[in-house]
Amino acid sequence: MNILIVDDDRFVLEGIRQGIDWDTMPFEQVYMVQSVKKAKEILQSVPVDILVSDIEMPHESGLDLLRWANGQEITLQNIFLTSYAEFSYAQEAVALGSFHYFLKPIEYSELREIILKAAKKAAVNRQSQRYQQYWLDNQKNLRDHFWRELITRGEEAAWAGFSGGQLPYSGADRFLLLLFSLSYRESEELWRDSMREYAFKNVAEELFQCPGFCLESVVATGQDRYFLALRETPPGGDRGEILQRARRLIGEYNRHFNCDLCCLAGRPEPLSGVGSSARKLLDTRKAALSYWNEVLPMEEFSPPRAEYRPPNLEQIAIMFGAGSRESLHRALREYLEQMERARGATEETLKNLRYDMIQLVFAKLSEEQIEARRLFSGPTAARLERESLGSARAMQRYLFYLFDVAFDYGNFVQDNRSVAERLKEYIEKHLGENISRTTLAEEVYLNPDYLARLFKQEMGVSIAAYLLERRMERARYLLQETQKPISQIAEELGYENSSYFSKLFRKTYGVTPHELREGAEGTAAARI
């Protein structure tokens, strides 16, 4: 479901953007434009269910827009905004089939409720023969979408896209949620994301087809966590059989996928309670990350309260400063294993540990003039950091990566020649671009001032002088070996002003580019 908001006042649009929490609303896209012309372009290119439009706008009004949409047979739930309580406006808005008429200034909470009512009406209106056929043809995908919305965003978002009769559920139905958490013992790049999700769903769909329950959907929520939504058929199914199958799934994964699992099991309840049950399961899991290869019924399980006890930070800092990679790995591994044995791994304790380690690493790199935030800005660092709060094992992988990259790059920076060579390679490939100390510093993750001193110490000239020298040498080659116009050569080397380029060239070689080229041509003619 999409919504389009039209107002020629950008401050009104920005107010609506910030005044309503759109993440809790049932919309895939929220479009905002400042003219009727732009609004028509959107209405002609994408499906829009709800239109919120100012009436008084230059050139064409909101009434004109709705009149045009009606002529195009575009079905919309329209909400008008206006600064004037004009009866004629309200009268025409009603005649055009407007859903609501709203006077400025806007109360965002009230506008939100009106939009939600319009969304529900739009969902009902979707129940056409074509939409019903679409539902029949795509029942599994739409059911999976419903459960994903219900578990990750709540009841309101889940129901917004569906109307009565589209889902095969009734008030008498009861549903059981299982939350599985996975922890792979090895991190392999080829065994990630979609492949892991695909494998888990296949195993779950095979194991949980049993009398008394129907597997409605498997919902991935990130950090290798999956919800299984099961419907009792009929009510009063054997939950014990489901828990037994959960234990079997854990055993299959232990043997075949080199992976540990934990299952938290809710109790059967009506559909209206599923969203809150999902949140409770997730919160419980975040407080119980030390539990693996167990099936834990929620009514029997309460995770112990864990306090964060940091490792010996002084000892770790000494090992880090001394470059003792293996000793540091061993200390971190032993600390995390002890945390697991004491049932102390929770999302909160792991988050505190990650903070302490990042602070330690970043402080050390800063002393070495290395820009740590840039060094760890790549996709691998982002993925490992994102996964690190899922288990102690995932945290270990992230911390090992953090320290290993810091070790390797610290060794690289200590070799001035290696840094200078990388900068020279970069300059050669980007001679025609705007290169500065900051640009080069970002390439090697170093402080710009420190980099400038390091480069001059190694090369004997400043970065600016070296860059000028290389550009002039390239220019001389192109002038002598090609027929490219002088203005084109200047542009290729990053000089927009040909006169300035000629001035620098003459200062370097004692002749202008034109004189050099004429001299080269004269020499060639004399040889002939």
Phi, psi and omega in degrees: 000134182239153177231142179240129180241127186235123175201133182286350179264111183294335179289327175295315179299316181295324177297318178293321180300317184270336185280344180241133178280093186290339179295336180266003182261154187275051183237137174283319180226140174243109181263137178229125180223165186248010180209155177295325180301311179295323180297319179296321179299318180292316181297332179275344186252333181224153177289130179235133182261326184230134178241123173249117189223138168292151177272310186274104178220154180297152174070294179228143183267173175297327176296320176299320181297314181293321177300318178295316180298319177298321179294331178274002182059039174266116183276121183225148164265110189256135175238120181266141172247140177206151177267356187235130179276064182271125180297325181296324177297310182299320181298314181290324178300316178296318181298328180276358177087028181292143181285321183203157182234119192236124180271136173283157001289155190273129166268110190296325179296320179291318178298321179301315181295321179295319179296320179296320177297319178295323179296320179295320178294320179298321179296319178296317182294339179291345188284067177262172180300319180295320180292322177298320179294321177300320179298316180296320182287334187234034188303316183295314181298318181290324177295317177299320179297317179301312182292324177297316178295317182298315185283324185265336185234346176105172187298318185299313180294322183293317185281342186302326183270003185230150175239170183307138178092344182280333177252139185278047183239153177228172181296340180276348182290145176234145189231143180244129177254134169242137175245116177258132172247136183242145175222105180284139184283341176228143179260109180243132184299327183280349185246069188223167167041251188297325180292318180294318179297316180299316181296314182296317181297320179297314180296316182296317181295330179284318186280332189257025168266096186216157179300139177096340179218147176238126179285111182277319184194154171243122186244119175275134181240013181091164181054034179055046176239136184225132172264136169252122177257117183240137178255134176291132180220097355277178177308142181098025179294164183277099179294329179301322178296321179296316179296324178294320178292328176296319177295323178294320178298318178300315179297319179299317181291321177304317186280317192259339186241007179052052191216142173259149180224159170222141179237124170258130186243125174277189176247153178301136180205165180294165184301327182296340181260001185293319182300313180292326177296319179298317180296321179295319178298316180296315180298320179296317180297320180299334179266004185219055183276000178268357184264122181222152177057040177225154169251120188242102174295133187299326183289345181252358190235133174220112184295142178293152178284123183251137176252145180281121174243105187294156174291178178287092186295326180295318180294318179296320179297322179294314179297321179295314180295329180275355180075025183274080186298310184295319179296320179294315177303314182297318181296317180292319181297315181295321179297314182290325176295320177295321178300318180293317181298326181273008181057036185258003181277110174230168178300323183290315181293322178293324179295319178295318178297315180301318179298314181298318182290320178297317179300317181296312182294314183295323179295317179295316179295325178297322177299329180268012177067021179266130179280094189296321183297325176286322181300324182254036182259002183279173183295326180294315178298318181296318181294312182295322177294319180297321182280344192296337182270007181276333181192165176296325179294319178294324177294320178300316179301318181293316182293321176300316178299314182302309182288322181296316178297319179296317177300309185297317183286328176298320177295321180296315183293329180292341176266095183304325182295322179296317179296313181299319179296319179295321179293321178297319177298318180296315180300317180299322183280344186231032183303326183275001182259170179280096183259130178226175176301321180295318178302312182292324179296322178294329181294325182244012173060035181245158174298132185304317181293318179296319180298318181299319179292318181298316182296315181294323179297320183278321187262342180084356178223162178285166178300316181298318181293320179294318180297317178297317181300314181292324178292321180290322177296319177294320179298316180298319179297313182294324178293324184273329188253353180229170177254018180298140175301148181301322180297324179291320178298316179301316182294319179298333181263011173091012180253111179285333182258112182296326181295318179294320177300314180297321179298314179296321180296316181294322179295328182281315189247355178082357177224158177281164175303321180296316180294321178297316182294318179298320179294320179295320179292322179294321178296318179296320180294322180294324179294324179292000000 
